[in-house]
């Protein structure tokens, strides 16, 4: 059984268990195995199926004692990046659409005013089109597009902040 204890000791060293604690745990394990052998109890009866996997036995014992950090759960680690990817993609798409709409100036609206042309209405975007008519050409959705563009920039900034904070907030992993 010294081989089992030695394999456990190597696993604790690999996991970063401090030497004094690893020596204490190895001494306890060796003592328990020796005592069980003296009483006629086999190591398999004492340790169960763990006797065939000293590495997992050592890791679980160190984890139960709170000496090593628990490995991160896999449930939330994949979901959060997918949500961030979707949010970032939606923000970028919104930015692209708003910029495209602003550049094309669609939809256009024409306003026709009847009556005498006034001098303040004679500069662009007004165009006189007759003795008593003035036509105004403008984009009807321009204010909405500017607001959409601003919101898309804010959303992309927020997405960048989320990406940066997500990278820093992941729990440390135990190397295998």
C-alpha distance (Angstrom), angle and dihedral (degrees) to the residues before:
residue distance angle dihedral
X1 . . .
X2 3.80 . .
X3 3.81 86.8 .
X4 3.82 90.4 57.4
X5 3.81 91.7 50.4
X6 3.81 91.0 46.6
X7 3.82 92.2 51.4
X8 3.80 89.3 50.0
X9 3.81 90.1 49.9
X10 3.83 90.8 52.1
X11 3.80 90.5 49.7
X12 3.81 91.9 50.9
X13 3.79 89.6 50.8
X14 3.80 90.5 50.1
X15 3.81 90.4 49.8
X16 3.80 91.5 51.3
X17 3.79 98.7 -110.6
X18 3.83 107.9 164.6
X19 3.82 112.8 -103.8
X20 3.84 96.7 -117.6
X21 3.81 91.0 53.1
X22 3.80 92.5 44.3
X23 3.81 90.6 50.9
X24 3.81 90.9 48.4
X25 3.81 92.1 49.3
X26 3.82 91.7 46.1
X27 3.81 90.5 50.3
X28 3.82 91.0 49.3
X29 3.80 91.5 48.3
X30 3.80 93.5 47.1
X31 3.81 90.1 47.4
X32 3.81 92.4 50.3
X33 3.80 92.4 47.4
X34 3.83 92.4 48.0
X35 3.80 91.9 47.2
X36 3.82 91.8 48.4
X37 3.81 90.9 48.7
X38 3.83 90.3 50.9
X39 3.79 89.5 53.0
X40 3.78 91.8 49.2
X41 3.81 95.9 -107.7
X42 3.78 114.8 136.7
X43 3.78 122.2 -130.5
X44 3.79 89.6 -115.4
X45 3.80 90.9 56.4
X46 3.80 90.5 48.4
X47 3.82 98.9 43.6
X48 3.80 101.7 23.2
X49 3.79 116.6 -151.8
X50 3.82 89.7 -18.2
X51 3.80 88.7 82.6
X52 3.82 87.1 76.8
X53 3.84 94.4 50.5
X54 3.80 110.9 43.8
X55 3.82 93.3 169.1
X56 3.81 95.1 59.7
X57 3.82 90.6 40.8
X58 3.82 90.5 53.8
X59 3.81 92.9 44.8
X60 3.80 94.2 48.8
X61 3.81 92.4 46.6
X62 3.81 91.8 50.3
X63 3.80 89.8 46.4
X64 3.82 91.9 50.5
X65 3.79 89.3 52.7
X66 3.80 89.7 50.7
X67 3.79 94.2 -120.3
X68 3.81 97.5 126.2
X69 3.79 128.0 38.4
X70 3.77 116.4 -103.3
X71 3.79 114.1 -109.3
X72 3.81 112.4 -102.3
X73 3.76 117.3 -97.4
X74 3.78 115.1 -107.7
X75 3.81 94.5 -142.7
X76 3.80 100.7 83.1
X77 3.80 100.7 26.0
X78 3.80 94.9 74.8
X79 3.78 96.4 38.3
X80 3.76 98.5 55.6
X81 3.80 96.5 55.8
X82 3.81 90.3 48.9
X83 3.80 90.5 53.9
X84 3.80 90.3 47.2
X85 3.79 91.6 48.8
X86 3.81 90.8 50.4
X87 3.82 92.7 47.2
X88 3.80 92.8 46.9
X89 3.81 91.9 47.3
X90 3.81 92.1 49.4
X91 3.81 90.9 48.8
X92 3.80 92.7 49.4
X93 3.80 91.6 47.0
X94 3.81 90.6 50.3
X95 3.80 90.3 50.2
X96 3.80 91.0 50.3
X97 3.82 94.1 48.4
X98 3.82 93.5 46.6
X99 3.81 91.9 49.1
X100 3.80 91.3 47.2
X101 3.79 92.0 50.0
X102 3.80 91.2 49.1
X103 3.79 92.1 49.6
X104 3.79 94.9 48.9
X105 3.81 94.4 41.5
X106 3.78 92.5 -144.0
X107 3.01 131.9 -168.6
X108 3.80 100.9 42.9
X109 3.78 122.3 -157.1
X110 3.77 126.8 -161.5
X111 3.77 121.3 -159.0
X112 3.77 118.2 -164.5
X113 3.78 118.7 -159.9
X114 3.80 120.7 -167.0
X115 3.73 122.4 -151.9
X116 3.75 136.3 57.6
X117 3.80 113.8 -21.8
X118 3.76 113.0 -113.5
X119 3.75 123.7 -145.4
X120 3.79 93.6 -124.3
X121 3.79 89.2 57.3
X122 3.78 94.7 50.8
X123 3.81 96.7 82.2
X124 3.85 121.1 84.2
X125 2.99 134.5 -49.1
X126 3.82 81.9 38.6
X127 3.76 118.3 75.6
X128 3.73 124.9 -173.9
X129 3.76 109.5 -126.2
X130 3.72 101.9 176.5
X131 3.75 142.4 -12.7
X132 3.80 94.5 -72.7
X133 3.81 104.6 20.5
X134 3.79 134.1 83.3
X135 3.83 122.9 -173.4
X136 3.82 124.0 -154.8
X137 3.84 118.8 -160.4
X138 3.81 116.5 -164.9
X139 3.77 143.1 141.9
X140 3.78 111.3 -98.3
X141 3.78 97.5 -157.0
X142 3.80 101.2 42.6
X143 3.84 96.6 112.1
X144 3.80 91.0 49.2
X145 3.80 91.4 48.9
X146 3.81 92.3 51.1
X147 3.80 90.6 50.3
X148 3.81 90.3 47.9
X149 3.81 90.2 49.4
X150 3.81 91.5 50.5
X151 3.82 92.1 48.1
X152 3.81 90.6 49.0
X153 3.82 90.4 53.3
X154 3.80 90.5 49.4
X155 3.81 91.2 47.8
X156 3.81 91.9 50.3
X157 3.80 90.2 49.7
X158 3.79 89.8 50.3
X159 3.82 90.4 48.3
X160 3.81 90.4 51.6
X161 3.80 89.9 50.8
X162 3.82 90.9 49.1
X163 3.81 91.2 50.5
X164 3.80 91.2 50.1
X165 3.80 94.1 47.0
X166 3.81 92.9 44.5
X167 3.79 90.6 56.5
X168 3.80 90.8 53.0
X169 3.81 97.1 42.3
X170 3.80 100.3 58.2
X171 3.80 113.0 114.1
X172 3.80 117.9 -112.4
X173 3.77 114.5 -92.4
X174 3.77 127.6 -135.8
X175 3.78 111.2 -123.6
X176 3.76 114.7 -123.8
